[in-house]
């Protein structure tokens, strides 16, 4: 996107005193096309960038803000979207789950996602010790590789990485039911602020029992993801 911003800067008048919208309306986007980006594509990208910066000044000044935005594109919550940010490895169980899900789904097409997840969990627990050890060794190897790549990324992009603190200990992972319950409890109390604990528990207990397989699988997946992240951090 820096190329697009540089191209826009190159065609702006040296003494840009017009309002932002005025200058923008006179831009010839076809002249700004480059590589695989057509004029309309350049205009679309500019619209996305410009929504993140102030526009009550001249276009030249807005471009400066846009450059800062692009420069800090991967800061904060967007850090993991950086193309060079290392991906955390899957936990031993999750590796087994991913490797075998398609196979068992084909063998038992009538099974719901929830039942399939339960069966794979049982199959994993029944694995011979040598296979469990292999999965764990592969996981530890990948964790060490992830830590090395993360350290390398930190060295190469110190401006993007937040400072580490001793308090940055990951929260102990919750079960699918705990995640669902905490989420639904907040929604319930928003509607019924004065609801008693017993009333909430009874209402949500009934709702949990009637939860569809699709929604239940969603929370099972969230719980697995949370446990995966917890284990990657090396917390026992």
N, C-alpha and C positions, 0 to 999 in steps of 0.2 A: 504493500500500500504506500510505501514511501515514494515509489516511482510515480504513482498517481499524484501525490501531493507536490512532488517536485515539478511535474508537468504543469500542474495548475499554477504554481508560483511563477513559472517561466512565462506565462501568458498574461499575468496580471500587470496593469499599468504601474510604472515606477512610483507614481504619486497616487496611490489608491485612497481616495477620499469619499467614495460613494458608499452607501449603505450596503450591508452584506447581501441582502436579497436582490438588490438592484444589479450588483456585479454578477451574482450567481445566475440571474435570469439571462445574461448576455453571453454566458459561456457556450462555446461550440464544443460539445462533448465528443463529437466525431474526431476532432483534432487532438483530443486527449487520449485516444485509443492507443494501447501499447500491448505487445505480445498477444496473449489470448483474450485480452479484455477489449471488447467493442465499446463504442461510445455509450450506448445505453447501460452496459455493465459498469462502466466507470462512474456514470451518474448514480447508479444504484449503490455502489460502494461508498461514494461520497455522501450520500444521504445517510447511510448507516453511521459513518464516522462523525458527520456534522451534528447528529442528534446528541452526541456525547460532549460537545463543547459549546461555549457561549457564542451567541451570534448577534449581540447588540453592538458590535464594533465593525471596523472595516474588514473586508475579506482577507487582506494580508495578515491582520491580527488573528483572525479565526484560523487561518492556515497554521500559524504558530501553535495554537492550542491543539489543533488536529495532530500535529507532529508529536506533541507531548503525549497525546492519548495513544497513538500508535506505538510510541516508544514504550509505554507502560501497559501495553495490551494484555500482558500475561501476569500482571501483578495481582496479589490478593487471591480471590476465589478462582480466578482464571489461570492460576499457575499451572495446574495439571493439564491444561489444554495446550501448553507449549509443546511443539512437535518433538523437542529433545528431552522432555521430562520423562524419566524412567517409569515404567509401569510396575506396580506392585505385583508380586507373584501370587498365584492362586494357592490356597491352603491345600494340604494333602487330600482332605475329603473333597474339596471343590474340584480339584484336578480329576479325581476319580469320577465325580458326578458328571463333569463335562465330557470326559472320555466315554462314558457308558450310557448316558441318557438316551441318545438317539437309538442305540442298540436295543435297550429295554422298551423304549416307546414303540419300536417296530414289533417286538415280540408280544407286547401286551397293549394293543391299540385301544382296548376298551378302558384302560386305566386312566383315572384323572391325574392331573399334575401333582396333586397332593399325595395320592397313593403311590405314585411313581417315585416321588421324593422320599417317602417313608421307606419304600422297598430298597432304594439305592443306599439309603443311610444304613439299613440293616445289612445289606450286602458288603458295605465298606467295613462295618464292625466285624463281619465274619471272615474277612480276608486273612490268609495265612500271615504269620508274623513277618516272614521274609519280605512279602509284598508291601506290608505296612511300613517296614523299615525302609524299603526302596522309595516309597512315596515321600517319607519324611526326609530322607537324605537328599532327594531331588529338590524338595522344598527349601531345606537349609542352604543348599548350594545356590538356589535362585535368590534367596534372601540376601546372602553375602554379595551376590552379583548386583542386586538392587541397591544395597548400601554403597557399594563402590561407585555405581553409576550416579547415585544421588549426590555423593561427595564430589564427584567430577562436575555434575551439573551446578552444584553450589559454588565451586571454584570458578566455573566459566560464567556464571550469571549471579554474582553476589548481590546485585541490586534487586533481583527478583525474589530472593529467598528471605523469608522472615527470620528474625533472630530467634534461636532456640532458647527455651526457658525450662527450668526444672519442673515447672508446673504443667508443662505440656504433656502430661501423661494421659494416654487415651482412656476414655471411660470404658468400664467393663461392659462387654457386649450383652445385649438383652435378647430374650427369646422373641419369637415372632408374636406370641400372645402379648408380651409386655410392651413391645413396640406399638402394636395395634391398640391395646388398651389405653396407653398414655395419649395416643393421638385422638382416639374417640372420646376419651374423658374430657379433654379440653373443649372439643366441639359441643359435647353434651352440656357442660357447665356454662358455655356461652349462651345457650338457649335457656337453661334453667339455672340461673346464678345461685339460687338458694337451695338447690337440691341436696338432700342428705346423702351421706356416703352409702348407706344401704340401698337407697333408691337407684343411685348410679350403678352400683355393682350388679343389682338385679337386672336393670335395663340392658347394660352392656353384656352381661352373662348370656342373656337371651339372644342378643344380636350376634355374639360370637358363635353361638351354637348354630345359627342360621346362615352364617357367612358362606358365600359361594366358593367353589373350589378355585375359581380364577382369582378372587380377592385374597383368599387364604394363601395361595401360591405367591402372590405379590409380597406379602409380609414375611413368608418363609425366605424368599429371595433377599429381602432387606436384612433379615437377621443373619443370613449366611455372609452377606457382604460386610456387615459390621464385624462379625467374628474374624473374617479374613483380614481386615484392616488391623484389628486388635492383635492378631497373631504375628502379622508382618512386623509390628513394632517391637516384637520380642518380649511381650508381656506374658508371663506364665499365669 
